[in-house]
Amino acid sequence: MLIVLVVFYILGSVLKGTLDSFERQNAEKAKEQELEAEAASEENADSIEGEEKKSEQ
């Protein structure tokens, strides 16, 4: 019985580690996408300001 408990504990630990690594990867991807979205919105804001300055002249 003790052996079965130890085996399941090891399997559970391995599974938890695998799922945690997937979660970390997803969090990193989400952070990268957020940074890309911020950069794109800043570029759009800069281009809008440039167009406004051109139209004023």
Summary of the structure (lengths in Angstrom):
residues: 57
radius of gyration: 24.7
end to end distance: 84.2
largest distance: 84.2
contacts: 107
relative contact order: 0.06
helix: 96%
strand: 0%
